[in-house]
Amino acid sequence: MTELCVARGKKVVQVDLTAADRPPDEELVKLMVSRWGKLRAPTMKVGTTLVVGYNQDMLATVFGTSAD
């Protein structure tokens, strides 16, 4: 995977996993896991992108569709 997109409410965090200055694994896990220790839903792999959480605009961008 080359990119991680995480939706947390209205906030979307995008991380380039190939960048030299990417966050450490522990920080990436904190983005993807809920406060109860479960993987946030929905979680899906789209091409080389891992998408975590629900945000209509983020999903429209990932799938190349309109957010309407």
Secondary structure, 3 states (H helix, E strand, C coil): CCEEEEEECCEEEEEECCCCCCCCHHHHHHHHECCCCCECCCEEEECCEEEECCCHHHHHHHHCCCCC
